[in-house]
């Protein structure tokens, strides 16, 4: 996606789409879907155990954001996360 002309602000974290955990032995893994500002929309980032994942994308509408957050959440639920 091309940057908006004149958009110079650094990305800012806005919200958490969800937080999920997956037990493994005596500890649990943590997945967080973060919402960040981006030129022309919002960037969704899936962070697992504090590390960024290749799962990051920019969406342009609230409906698209909600759908993608929901899809990522369902995929993690199906993989044993809660």
HELIX and SHEET records of a PDB file:
HELIX    1   1 UNK A   62  UNK A   78  1                                  17    
SHEET    1   A 4 UNK A  13  UNK A  24  0                                        
SHEET    2   A 4 UNK A  27  UNK A  38 -1                                        
SHEET    3   A 4 UNK A  41  UNK A  48 -1                                        
SHEET    4   A 4 UNK A  51  UNK A  59 -1                                        
END                                                                             
